[in-house]
Amino acid sequence: MGVLIVGEKSIQTDDEGYLVNFSDWSKEVAEVIAKQEGIDKLTDRHWVVIEFMQKEFKEHGTGPSMRKLTKESGVSTKELYELFPKGPAKKAAKIAGIKKPVGCV
């Protein structure tokens, strides 16, 4: 278990840095995680992906597959890799405050 410090708040994470409790997520938390993941500023296109990931998580209990993410979010595979380099599904899930998608290593 780890701890993420956001402002004066301590938030529990698992060993890989994913939030333990989705209810701890906020836009401020997302910005801090993004910086840790090498993303200096979340753009409108990042938020499209983050909001899609959260919607899928709330509806299905897990993040979408990469295929579903590219087919239904309106963001192409190429753009996903530009927005979230080196593992877009995992990085987007982490920043969105949800568990690592099933099938991601």
Helices and strands as residue ranges (DSSP letters): E 2-6, E 9-13, G 22-24, H 27-36, H 44-60, H 66-72, H 77-83, H 88-96
